[in-house]
Amino acid sequence: MIRATGITKRYGRVEAVSAVSFDLEAGGSLALWGSNGAGKTTLIRCLLGVTRHRGRASIGGVDVRR
């Protein structure tokens, strides 16, 4: 299970990801689409703990470090 609650990432004054929340059960799928610069890769990087962010993310019940 992947759970994201209020994921927000800012680069200076630019808000790349704004309060994204979702629950994805094991075996489920999720599609991210949008134009270049919409924040798709930034969201994935936040979920993986690569990029510091506000909000909370967990994968398999384990909190992702921020």
CHARMM internal coordinates of N, CA and C (Angstrom, degrees):
IC EDIT
DIST 1 N 1 CA 1.4375
DIST 1 CA 1 C 1.5291
ANGL 1 N 1 CA 1 C 109.12
DIST 1 C 2 N 1.3041
ANGL 1 CA 1 C 2 N 115.42
DIHE 1 N 1 CA 1 C 2 N 138.90
DIST 2 N 2 CA 1.4638
ANGL 1 C 2 N 2 CA 121.70
DIHE 1 CA 1 C 2 N 2 CA 173.03
DIST 2 CA 2 C 1.5237
ANGL 2 N 2 CA 2 C 106.86
DIHE 1 C 2 N 2 CA 2 C -116.37
DIST 2 C 3 N 1.3181
ANGL 2 CA 2 C 3 N 116.18
DIHE 2 N 2 CA 2 C 3 N 127.51
DIST 3 N 3 CA 1.4668
ANGL 2 C 3 N 3 CA 120.93
DIHE 2 CA 2 C 3 N 3 CA 178.29
DIST 3 CA 3 C 1.5211
ANGL 3 N 3 CA 3 C 108.30
DIHE 2 C 3 N 3 CA 3 C -125.53
DIST 3 C 4 N 1.3118
ANGL 3 CA 3 C 4 N 115.68
DIHE 3 N 3 CA 3 C 4 N 126.04
DIST 4 N 4 CA 1.4641
ANGL 3 C 4 N 4 CA 122.45
DIHE 3 CA 3 C 4 N 4 CA 176.32
DIST 4 CA 4 C 1.5219
ANGL 4 N 4 CA 4 C 107.73
DIHE 3 C 4 N 4 CA 4 C -121.85
DIST 4 C 5 N 1.3130
ANGL 4 CA 4 C 5 N 116.27
DIHE 4 N 4 CA 4 C 5 N 132.41
DIST 5 N 5 CA 1.4560
ANGL 4 C 5 N 5 CA 121.07
DIHE 4 CA 4 C 5 N 5 CA -179.13
DIST 5 CA 5 C 1.5207
ANGL 5 N 5 CA 5 C 109.26
DIHE 4 C 5 N 5 CA 5 C -133.22
DIST 5 C 6 N 1.3193
ANGL 5 CA 5 C 6 N 115.79
DIHE 5 N 5 CA 5 C 6 N 111.04
DIST 6 N 6 CA 1.4591
ANGL 5 C 6 N 6 CA 121.74
DIHE 5 CA 5 C 6 N 6 CA 175.04
DIST 6 CA 6 C 1.5176
ANGL 6 N 6 CA 6 C 115.17
DIHE 5 C 6 N 6 CA 6 C 63.20
DIST 6 C 7 N 1.3393
ANGL 6 CA 6 C 7 N 117.62
DIHE 6 N 6 CA 6 C 7 N 34.65
DIST 7 N 7 CA 1.4633
ANGL 6 C 7 N 7 CA 120.55
DIHE 6 CA 6 C 7 N 7 CA -179.31
DIST 7 CA 7 C 1.5246
ANGL 7 N 7 CA 7 C 109.29
DIHE 6 C 7 N 7 CA 7 C -65.38
DIST 7 C 8 N 1.3219
ANGL 7 CA 7 C 8 N 115.39
DIHE 7 N 7 CA 7 C 8 N 122.45
DIST 8 N 8 CA 1.4587
ANGL 7 C 8 N 8 CA 122.12
DIHE 7 CA 7 C 8 N 8 CA 179.54
DIST 8 CA 8 C 1.5196
ANGL 8 N 8 CA 8 C 108.71
DIHE 7 C 8 N 8 CA 8 C -135.71
DIST 8 C 9 N 1.3169
ANGL 8 CA 8 C 9 N 116.42
DIHE 8 N 8 CA 8 C 9 N 134.56
DIST 9 N 9 CA 1.4615
ANGL 8 C 9 N 9 CA 122.07
DIHE 8 CA 8 C 9 N 9 CA 177.16
DIST 9 CA 9 C 1.5132
ANGL 9 N 9 CA 9 C 109.14
DIHE 8 C 9 N 9 CA 9 C -134.98
DIST 9 C 10 N 1.3203
ANGL 9 CA 9 C 10 N 115.47
DIHE 9 N 9 CA 9 C 10 N 127.69
DIST 10 N 10 CA 1.4616
ANGL 9 C 10 N 10 CA 122.13
DIHE 9 CA 9 C 10 N 10 CA 178.34
DIST 10 CA 10 C 1.5210
ANGL 10 N 10 CA 10 C 109.42
DIHE 9 C 10 N 10 CA 10 C -117.32
DIST 10 C 11 N 1.3019
ANGL 10 CA 10 C 11 N 115.29
DIHE 10 N 10 CA 10 C 11 N 144.48
DIST 11 N 11 CA 1.4614
ANGL 10 C 11 N 11 CA 122.94
DIHE 10 CA 10 C 11 N 11 CA 169.65
DIST 11 CA 11 C 1.5157
ANGL 11 N 11 CA 11 C 105.66
DIHE 10 C 11 N 11 CA 11 C -119.54
DIST 11 C 12 N 1.3252
ANGL 11 CA 11 C 12 N 116.73
DIHE 11 N 11 CA 11 C 12 N 94.23
DIST 12 N 12 CA 1.4611
ANGL 11 C 12 N 12 CA 119.60
DIHE 11 CA 11 C 12 N 12 CA -174.08
DIST 12 CA 12 C 1.5197
ANGL 12 N 12 CA 12 C 109.93
DIHE 11 C 12 N 12 CA 12 C 66.20
DIST 12 C 13 N 1.3130
ANGL 12 CA 12 C 13 N 116.64
DIHE 12 N 12 CA 12 C 13 N -125.04
DIST 13 N 13 CA 1.4684
ANGL 12 C 13 N 13 CA 120.91
DIHE 12 CA 12 C 13 N 13 CA 179.65
DIST 13 CA 13 C 1.5234
ANGL 13 N 13 CA 13 C 113.20
DIHE 12 C 13 N 13 CA 13 C -85.78
DIST 13 C 14 N 1.3246
ANGL 13 CA 13 C 14 N 116.68
DIHE 13 N 13 CA 13 C 14 N -8.97
DIST 14 N 14 CA 1.4735
ANGL 13 C 14 N 14 CA 120.94
DIHE 13 CA 13 C 14 N 14 CA -177.37
DIST 14 CA 14 C 1.5259
ANGL 14 N 14 CA 14 C 110.13
DIHE 13 C 14 N 14 CA 14 C -89.81
DIST 14 C 15 N 1.3279
ANGL 14 CA 14 C 15 N 116.85
DIHE 14 N 14 CA 14 C 15 N 124.43
DIST 15 N 15 CA 1.4542
ANGL 14 C 15 N 15 CA 121.98
DIHE 14 CA 14 C 15 N 15 CA 175.98
DIST 15 CA 15 C 1.5280
ANGL 15 N 15 CA 15 C 108.00
DIHE 14 C 15 N 15 CA 15 C -94.40
DIST 15 C 16 N 1.3525
ANGL 15 CA 15 C 16 N 115.69
DIHE 15 N 15 CA 15 C 16 N 103.18
DIST 16 N 16 CA 1.4556
ANGL 15 C 16 N 16 CA 120.99
DIHE 15 CA 15 C 16 N 16 CA -176.19
DIST 16 CA 16 C 1.5233
ANGL 16 N 16 CA 16 C 111.86
DIHE 15 C 16 N 16 CA 16 C -76.90
DIST 16 C 17 N 1.3272
ANGL 16 CA 16 C 17 N 116.95
DIHE 16 N 16 CA 16 C 17 N -35.03
DIST 17 N 17 CA 1.4618
ANGL 16 C 17 N 17 CA 122.92
DIHE 16 CA 16 C 17 N 17 CA 178.14
DIST 17 CA 17 C 1.5208
ANGL 17 N 17 CA 17 C 106.51
DIHE 16 C 17 N 17 CA 17 C -133.71
DIST 17 C 18 N 1.3237
ANGL 17 CA 17 C 18 N 117.19
DIHE 17 N 17 CA 17 C 18 N 130.67
DIST 18 N 18 CA 1.4622
ANGL 17 C 18 N 18 CA 120.90
DIHE 17 CA 17 C 18 N 18 CA -172.40
DIST 18 CA 18 C 1.5295
ANGL 18 N 18 CA 18 C 112.17
DIHE 17 C 18 N 18 CA 18 C -123.19
DIST 18 C 19 N 1.3314
ANGL 18 CA 18 C 19 N 116.72
DIHE 18 N 18 CA 18 C 19 N 101.50
DIST 19 N 19 CA 1.4600
ANGL 18 C 19 N 19 CA 124.24
DIHE 18 CA 18 C 19 N 19 CA 172.21
DIST 19 CA 19 C 1.5336
ANGL 19 N 19 CA 19 C 113.76
DIHE 18 C 19 N 19 CA 19 C 49.53
DIST 19 C 20 N 1.3295
ANGL 19 CA 19 C 20 N 117.00
DIHE 19 N 19 CA 19 C 20 N 52.05
DIST 20 N 20 CA 1.4650
ANGL 19 C 20 N 20 CA 121.89
DIHE 19 CA 19 C 20 N 20 CA 179.20
DIST 20 CA 20 C 1.5280
ANGL 20 N 20 CA 20 C 109.45
DIHE 19 C 20 N 20 CA 20 C -81.35
DIST 20 C 21 N 1.3301
ANGL 20 CA 20 C 21 N 116.08
DIHE 20 N 20 CA 20 C 21 N 129.83
DIST 21 N 21 CA 1.4670
ANGL 20 C 21 N 21 CA 121.75
DIHE 20 CA 20 C 21 N 21 CA 177.65
DIST 21 CA 21 C 1.5282
ANGL 21 N 21 CA 21 C 109.24
DIHE 20 C 21 N 21 CA 21 C -135.38
DIST 21 C 22 N 1.3324
ANGL 21 CA 21 C 22 N 116.12
DIHE 21 N 21 CA 21 C 22 N 138.12
DIST 22 N 22 CA 1.4660
ANGL 21 C 22 N 22 CA 121.23
DIHE 21 CA 21 C 22 N 22 CA 174.39
DIST 22 CA 22 C 1.5219
ANGL 22 N 22 CA 22 C 109.16
DIHE 21 C 22 N 22 CA 22 C -167.37
DIST 22 C 23 N 1.3251
ANGL 22 CA 22 C 23 N 116.35
DIHE 22 N 22 CA 22 C 23 N 159.43
DIST 23 N 23 CA 1.4635
ANGL 22 C 23 N 23 CA 124.27
DIHE 22 CA 22 C 23 N 23 CA 171.03
DIST 23 CA 23 C 1.5158
ANGL 23 N 23 CA 23 C 106.86
DIHE 22 C 23 N 23 CA 23 C -121.35
DIST 23 C 24 N 1.3203
ANGL 23 CA 23 C 24 N 116.32
DIHE 23 N 23 CA 23 C 24 N 131.39
DIST 24 N 24 CA 1.4591
ANGL 23 C 24 N 24 CA 121.49
DIHE 23 CA 23 C 24 N 24 CA 178.33
DIST 24 CA 24 C 1.5242
ANGL 24 N 24 CA 24 C 107.80
DIHE 23 C 24 N 24 CA 24 C -125.06
DIST 24 C 25 N 1.3132
ANGL 24 CA 24 C 25 N 116.74
DIHE 24 N 24 CA 24 C 25 N 113.00
DIST 25 N 25 CA 1.4613
ANGL 24 C 25 N 25 CA 122.13
DIHE 24 CA 24 C 25 N 25 CA -178.72
DIST 25 CA 25 C 1.5274
ANGL 25 N 25 CA 25 C 110.56
DIHE 24 C 25 N 25 CA 25 C -72.11
DIST 25 C 26 N 1.3158
ANGL 25 CA 25 C 26 N 116.08
DIHE 25 N 25 CA 25 C 26 N 157.61
DIST 26 N 26 CA 1.4643
ANGL 25 C 26 N 26 CA 121.83
DIHE 25 CA 25 C 26 N 26 CA 176.85
DIST 26 CA 26 C 1.5223
ANGL 26 N 26 CA 26 C 109.35
DIHE 25 C 26 N 26 CA 26 C -56.49
DIST 26 C 27 N 1.3189
ANGL 26 CA 26 C 27 N 116.85
DIHE 26 N 26 CA 26 C 27 N 133.84
DIST 27 N 27 CA 1.4572
ANGL 26 C 27 N 27 CA 122.06
DIHE 26 CA 26 C 27 N 27 CA -178.98
DIST 27 CA 27 C 1.5132
ANGL 27 N 27 CA 27 C 113.71
DIHE 26 C 27 N 27 CA 27 C 85.90
DIST 27 C 28 N 1.3267
ANGL 27 CA 27 C 28 N 117.54
DIHE 27 N 27 CA 27 C 28 N -8.19
DIST 28 N 28 CA 1.4617
ANGL 27 C 28 N 28 CA 121.73
DIHE 27 CA 27 C 28 N 28 CA 178.87
DIST 28 CA 28 C 1.5151
ANGL 28 N 28 CA 28 C 110.90
DIHE 27 C 28 N 28 CA 28 C -81.96
DIST 28 C 29 N 1.3006
ANGL 28 CA 28 C 29 N 116.13
DIHE 28 N 28 CA 28 C 29 N 173.56
DIST 29 N 29 CA 1.4625
ANGL 28 C 29 N 29 CA 120.65
DIHE 28 CA 28 C 29 N 29 CA 177.97
DIST 29 CA 29 C 1.5209
ANGL 29 N 29 CA 29 C 109.25
DIHE 28 C 29 N 29 CA 29 C -136.80
DIST 29 C 30 N 1.3012
ANGL 29 CA 29 C 30 N 114.69
DIHE 29 N 29 CA 29 C 30 N 158.97
DIST 30 N 30 CA 1.4531
ANGL 29 C 30 N 30 CA 122.10
DIHE 29 CA 29 C 30 N 30 CA -177.44
DIST 30 CA 30 C 1.5203
ANGL 30 N 30 CA 30 C 107.59
DIHE 29 C 30 N 30 CA 30 C -144.42
DIST 30 C 31 N 1.3118
ANGL 30 CA 30 C 31 N 117.13
DIHE 30 N 30 CA 30 C 31 N 135.60
DIST 31 N 31 CA 1.4707
ANGL 30 C 31 N 31 CA 121.18
DIHE 30 CA 30 C 31 N 31 CA 177.64
DIST 31 CA 31 C 1.5212
ANGL 31 N 31 CA 31 C 108.77
DIHE 30 C 31 N 31 CA 31 C -111.03
DIST 31 C 32 N 1.3226
ANGL 31 CA 31 C 32 N 115.63
DIHE 31 N 31 CA 31 C 32 N 136.73
DIST 32 N 32 CA 1.4554
ANGL 31 C 32 N 32 CA 122.27
DIHE 31 CA 31 C 32 N 32 CA 173.83
DIST 32 CA 32 C 1.5182
ANGL 32 N 32 CA 32 C 107.26
DIHE 31 C 32 N 32 CA 32 C -115.58
DIST 32 C 33 N 1.3215
ANGL 32 CA 32 C 33 N 116.98
DIHE 32 N 32 CA 32 C 33 N 124.39
DIST 33 N 33 CA 1.4475
ANGL 32 C 33 N 33 CA 118.37
DIHE 32 CA 32 C 33 N 33 CA 176.35
DIST 33 CA 33 C 1.5178
ANGL 33 N 33 CA 33 C 109.06
DIHE 32 C 33 N 33 CA 33 C -140.97
DIST 33 C 34 N 1.2966
ANGL 33 CA 33 C 34 N 114.24
DIHE 33 N 33 CA 33 C 34 N 154.10
DIST 34 N 34 CA 1.4527
ANGL 33 C 34 N 34 CA 121.23
DIHE 33 CA 33 C 34 N 34 CA -179.55
DIST 34 CA 34 C 1.5134
ANGL 34 N 34 CA 34 C 109.03
DIHE 33 C 34 N 34 CA 34 C 165.90
DIST 34 C 35 N 1.2916
ANGL 34 CA 34 C 35 N 115.80
DIHE 34 N 34 CA 34 C 35 N 172.31
DIST 35 N 35 CA 1.4624
ANGL 34 C 35 N 35 CA 120.16
DIHE 34 CA 34 C 35 N 35 CA -178.61
DIST 35 CA 35 C 1.5234
ANGL 35 N 35 CA 35 C 110.36
DIHE 34 C 35 N 35 CA 35 C -72.76
DIST 35 C 36 N 1.3210
ANGL 35 CA 35 C 36 N 115.58
DIHE 35 N 35 CA 35 C 36 N 169.37
DIST 36 N 36 CA 1.4547
ANGL 35 C 36 N 36 CA 120.58
DIHE 35 CA 35 C 36 N 36 CA 175.56
DIST 36 CA 36 C 1.5265
ANGL 36 N 36 CA 36 C 109.02
DIHE 35 C 36 N 36 CA 36 C -57.42
DIST 36 C 37 N 1.3244
ANGL 36 CA 36 C 37 N 115.89
DIHE 36 N 36 CA 36 C 37 N 135.25
DIST 37 N 37 CA 1.4544
ANGL 36 C 37 N 37 CA 120.37
DIHE 36 CA 36 C 37 N 37 CA 179.22
DIST 37 CA 37 C 1.5186
ANGL 37 N 37 CA 37 C 114.14
DIHE 36 C 37 N 37 CA 37 C 84.83
DIST 37 C 38 N 1.3375
ANGL 37 CA 37 C 38 N 117.68
DIHE 37 N 37 CA 37 C 38 N 8.71
DIST 38 N 38 CA 1.4659
ANGL 37 C 38 N 38 CA 120.79
DIHE 37 CA 37 C 38 N 38 CA -177.97
DIST 38 CA 38 C 1.5287
ANGL 38 N 38 CA 38 C 113.14
DIHE 37 C 38 N 38 CA 38 C -78.48
DIST 38 C 39 N 1.3364
ANGL 38 CA 38 C 39 N 118.83
DIHE 38 N 38 CA 38 C 39 N -16.14
DIST 39 N 39 CA 1.4581
ANGL 38 C 39 N 39 CA 122.00
DIHE 38 CA 38 C 39 N 39 CA 178.06
DIST 39 CA 39 C 1.5173
ANGL 39 N 39 CA 39 C 115.08
DIHE 38 C 39 N 39 CA 39 C 107.27
DIST 39 C 40 N 1.3300
ANGL 39 CA 39 C 40 N 117.78
DIHE 39 N 39 CA 39 C 40 N 11.02
DIST 40 N 40 CA 1.4673
ANGL 39 C 40 N 40 CA 121.02
DIHE 39 CA 39 C 40 N 40 CA -177.81
DIST 40 CA 40 C 1.5322
ANGL 40 N 40 CA 40 C 111.18
DIHE 39 C 40 N 40 CA 40 C -62.24
DIST 40 C 41 N 1.2857
ANGL 40 CA 40 C 41 N 117.26
DIHE 40 N 40 CA 40 C 41 N -52.77
DIST 41 N 41 CA 1.4611
ANGL 40 C 41 N 41 CA 121.29
DIHE 40 CA 40 C 41 N 41 CA -179.01
DIST 41 CA 41 C 1.5152
ANGL 41 N 41 CA 41 C 110.71
DIHE 40 C 41 N 41 CA 41 C -66.88
DIST 41 C 42 N 1.3119
ANGL 41 CA 41 C 42 N 117.69
DIHE 41 N 41 CA 41 C 42 N -37.97
DIST 42 N 42 CA 1.4582
ANGL 41 C 42 N 42 CA 121.06
DIHE 41 CA 41 C 42 N 42 CA 177.97
DIST 42 CA 42 C 1.5230
ANGL 42 N 42 CA 42 C 110.39
DIHE 41 C 42 N 42 CA 42 C -60.77
DIST 42 C 43 N 1.3249
ANGL 42 CA 42 C 43 N 118.30
DIHE 42 N 42 CA 42 C 43 N -42.71
DIST 43 N 43 CA 1.4625
ANGL 42 C 43 N 43 CA 121.47
DIHE 42 CA 42 C 43 N 43 CA 178.17
DIST 43 CA 43 C 1.5271
ANGL 43 N 43 CA 43 C 110.41
DIHE 42 C 43 N 43 CA 43 C -60.67
DIST 43 C 44 N 1.3141
ANGL 43 CA 43 C 44 N 117.81
DIHE 43 N 43 CA 43 C 44 N -45.93
DIST 44 N 44 CA 1.4632
ANGL 43 C 44 N 44 CA 121.07
DIHE 43 CA 43 C 44 N 44 CA 179.74
DIST 44 CA 44 C 1.5219
ANGL 44 N 44 CA 44 C 110.39
DIHE 43 C 44 N 44 CA 44 C -61.92
DIST 44 C 45 N 1.3127
ANGL 44 CA 44 C 45 N 117.27
DIHE 44 N 44 CA 44 C 45 N -42.57
DIST 45 N 45 CA 1.4684
ANGL 44 C 45 N 45 CA 121.27
DIHE 44 CA 44 C 45 N 45 CA 178.47
DIST 45 CA 45 C 1.5260
ANGL 45 N 45 CA 45 C 111.24
DIHE 44 C 45 N 45 CA 45 C -62.67
DIST 45 C 46 N 1.3158
ANGL 45 CA 45 C 46 N 117.49
DIHE 45 N 45 CA 45 C 46 N -37.15
DIST 46 N 46 CA 1.4667
ANGL 45 C 46 N 46 CA 121.33
DIHE 45 CA 45 C 46 N 46 CA 175.97
DIST 46 CA 46 C 1.5272
ANGL 46 N 46 CA 46 C 110.67
DIHE 45 C 46 N 46 CA 46 C -65.28
DIST 46 C 47 N 1.3246
ANGL 46 CA 46 C 47 N 116.88
DIHE 46 N 46 CA 46 C 47 N -45.27
DIST 47 N 47 CA 1.4651
ANGL 46 C 47 N 47 CA 121.21
DIHE 46 CA 46 C 47 N 47 CA -179.55
DIST 47 CA 47 C 1.5211
ANGL 47 N 47 CA 47 C 112.46
DIHE 46 C 47 N 47 CA 47 C -62.69
DIST 47 C 48 N 1.3259
ANGL 47 CA 47 C 48 N 116.39
DIHE 47 N 47 CA 47 C 48 N -31.87
DIST 48 N 48 CA 1.4575
ANGL 47 C 48 N 48 CA 120.89
DIHE 47 CA 47 C 48 N 48 CA 179.92
DIST 48 CA 48 C 1.5206
ANGL 48 N 48 CA 48 C 112.94
DIHE 47 C 48 N 48 CA 48 C -85.19
DIST 48 C 49 N 1.3175
ANGL 48 CA 48 C 49 N 117.47
DIHE 48 N 48 CA 48 C 49 N -7.07
DIST 49 N 49 CA 1.4567
ANGL 48 C 49 N 49 CA 120.79
DIHE 48 CA 48 C 49 N 49 CA 179.96
DIST 49 CA 49 C 1.5120
ANGL 49 N 49 CA 49 C 114.02
DIHE 48 C 49 N 49 CA 49 C 82.35
DIST 49 C 50 N 1.3187
ANGL 49 CA 49 C 50 N 117.28
DIHE 49 N 49 CA 49 C 50 N 12.37
DIST 50 N 50 CA 1.4625
ANGL 49 C 50 N 50 CA 121.89
DIHE 49 CA 49 C 50 N 50 CA 179.86
DIST 50 CA 50 C 1.5261
ANGL 50 N 50 CA 50 C 110.59
DIHE 49 C 50 N 50 CA 50 C -78.28
DIST 50 C 51 N 1.3320
ANGL 50 CA 50 C 51 N 116.52
DIHE 50 N 50 CA 50 C 51 N -34.21
DIST 51 N 51 CA 1.4597
ANGL 50 C 51 N 51 CA 122.89
DIHE 50 CA 50 C 51 N 51 CA -176.78
DIST 51 CA 51 C 1.5199
ANGL 51 N 51 CA 51 C 109.17
DIHE 50 C 51 N 51 CA 51 C -117.61
DIST 51 C 52 N 1.3334
ANGL 51 CA 51 C 52 N 116.31
DIHE 51 N 51 CA 51 C 52 N 133.57
DIST 52 N 52 CA 1.4655
ANGL 51 C 52 N 52 CA 120.72
DIHE 51 CA 51 C 52 N 52 CA 176.04
DIST 52 CA 52 C 1.5265
ANGL 52 N 52 CA 52 C 109.44
DIHE 51 C 52 N 52 CA 52 C -66.32
DIST 52 C 53 N 1.3309
ANGL 52 CA 52 C 53 N 115.55
DIHE 52 N 52 CA 52 C 53 N 143.60
DIST 53 N 53 CA 1.4558
ANGL 52 C 53 N 53 CA 120.63
DIHE 52 CA 52 C 53 N 53 CA -176.87
DIST 53 CA 53 C 1.5199
ANGL 53 N 53 CA 53 C 109.82
DIHE 52 C 53 N 53 CA 53 C -153.38
DIST 53 C 54 N 1.3122
ANGL 53 CA 53 C 54 N 116.47
DIHE 53 N 53 CA 53 C 54 N 169.02
DIST 54 N 54 CA 1.4618
ANGL 53 C 54 N 54 CA 122.12
DIHE 53 CA 53 C 54 N 54 CA 170.22
DIST 54 CA 54 C 1.5088
ANGL 54 N 54 CA 54 C 107.75
DIHE 53 C 54 N 54 CA 54 C -98.09
DIST 54 C 55 N 1.3134
ANGL 54 CA 54 C 55 N 116.65
DIHE 54 N 54 CA 54 C 55 N 156.65
DIST 55 N 55 CA 1.4509
ANGL 54 C 55 N 55 CA 121.40
DIHE 54 CA 54 C 55 N 55 CA -177.47
DIST 55 CA 55 C 1.5124
ANGL 55 N 55 CA 55 C 109.61
DIHE 54 C 55 N 55 CA 55 C 100.95
DIST 55 C 56 N 1.3166
ANGL 55 CA 55 C 56 N 115.41
DIHE 55 N 55 CA 55 C 56 N -168.81
DIST 56 N 56 CA 1.4588
ANGL 55 C 56 N 56 CA 120.14
DIHE 55 CA 55 C 56 N 56 CA -176.24
DIST 56 CA 56 C 1.5210
ANGL 56 N 56 CA 56 C 109.96
DIHE 55 C 56 N 56 CA 56 C -134.09
DIST 56 C 57 N 1.3223
ANGL 56 CA 56 C 57 N 115.62
DIHE 56 N 56 CA 56 C 57 N 139.50
DIST 57 N 57 CA 1.4624
ANGL 56 C 57 N 57 CA 121.27
DIHE 56 CA 56 C 57 N 57 CA 177.10
DIST 57 CA 57 C 1.5210
ANGL 57 N 57 CA 57 C 108.60
DIHE 56 C 57 N 57 CA 57 C -136.94
DIST 57 C 58 N 1.3309
ANGL 57 CA 57 C 58 N 116.22
DIHE 57 N 57 CA 57 C 58 N 140.57
DIST 58 N 58 CA 1.4553
ANGL 57 C 58 N 58 CA 119.79
DIHE 57 CA 57 C 58 N 58 CA 174.47
DIST 58 CA 58 C 1.5312
ANGL 58 N 58 CA 58 C 108.71
DIHE 57 C 58 N 58 CA 58 C -141.26
DIST 58 C 59 N 1.3187
ANGL 58 CA 58 C 59 N 113.74
DIHE 58 N 58 CA 58 C 59 N 145.78
DIST 59 N 59 CA 1.4594
ANGL 58 C 59 N 59 CA 121.17
DIHE 58 CA 58 C 59 N 59 CA 178.59
DIST 59 CA 59 C 1.5228
ANGL 59 N 59 CA 59 C 106.31
DIHE 58 C 59 N 59 CA 59 C -125.86
DIST 59 C 60 N 1.3078
ANGL 59 CA 59 C 60 N 117.16
DIHE 59 N 59 CA 59 C 60 N 120.19
DIST 60 N 60 CA 1.4432
ANGL 59 C 60 N 60 CA 121.79
DIHE 59 CA 59 C 60 N 60 CA -177.85
DIST 60 CA 60 C 1.5279
ANGL 60 N 60 CA 60 C 113.31
DIHE 59 C 60 N 60 CA 60 C 61.75
DIST 60 C 61 N 1.3226
ANGL 60 CA 60 C 61 N 116.72
DIHE 60 N 60 CA 60 C 61 N 29.26
DIST 61 N 61 CA 1.4633
ANGL 60 C 61 N 61 CA 121.44
DIHE 60 CA 60 C 61 N 61 CA 179.42
DIST 61 CA 61 C 1.5085
ANGL 61 N 61 CA 61 C 114.72
DIHE 60 C 61 N 61 CA 61 C 85.10
DIST 61 C 62 N 1.3417
ANGL 61 CA 61 C 62 N 116.72
DIHE 61 N 61 CA 61 C 62 N -3.19
DIST 62 N 62 CA 1.4627
ANGL 61 C 62 N 62 CA 121.13
DIHE 61 CA 61 C 62 N 62 CA 179.35
DIST 62 CA 62 C 1.5259
ANGL 62 N 62 CA 62 C 109.17
DIHE 61 C 62 N 62 CA 62 C -100.81
DIST 62 C 63 N 1.3306
ANGL 62 CA 62 C 63 N 116.49
DIHE 62 N 62 CA 62 C 63 N 124.64
DIST 63 N 63 CA 1.4597
ANGL 62 C 63 N 63 CA 119.96
DIHE 62 CA 62 C 63 N 63 CA 179.51
DIST 63 CA 63 C 1.5176
ANGL 63 N 63 CA 63 C 110.76
DIHE 62 C 63 N 63 CA 63 C -64.51
DIST 63 C 64 N 1.3266
ANGL 63 CA 63 C 64 N 114.20
DIHE 63 N 63 CA 63 C 64 N 137.97
DIST 64 N 64 CA 1.4572
ANGL 63 C 64 N 64 CA 121.24
DIHE 63 CA 63 C 64 N 64 CA 176.42
DIST 64 CA 64 C 1.5225
ANGL 64 N 64 CA 64 C 107.12
DIHE 63 C 64 N 64 CA 64 C -82.53
DIST 64 C 65 N 1.3114
ANGL 64 CA 64 C 65 N 116.96
DIHE 64 N 64 CA 64 C 65 N 132.61
DIST 65 N 65 CA 1.4644
ANGL 64 C 65 N 65 CA 119.69
DIHE 64 CA 64 C 65 N 65 CA 179.27
DIST 65 CA 65 C 1.5121
ANGL 65 N 65 CA 65 C 110.41
DIHE 64 C 65 N 65 CA 65 C -67.29
DIST 65 C 66 N 1.3364
ANGL 65 CA 65 C 66 N 115.59
DIHE 65 N 65 CA 65 C 66 N 151.17
DIST 66 N 66 CA 1.4461
ANGL 65 C 66 N 66 CA 119.82
DIHE 65 CA 65 C 66 N 66 CA -178.91
DIST 66 CA 66 C 1.4804
ANGL 66 N 66 CA 66 C 108.27
DIHE 65 C 66 N 66 CA 66 C -111.73
END
COOR INIT
IC SEED 1 N 1 CA 1 C
IC BUILD
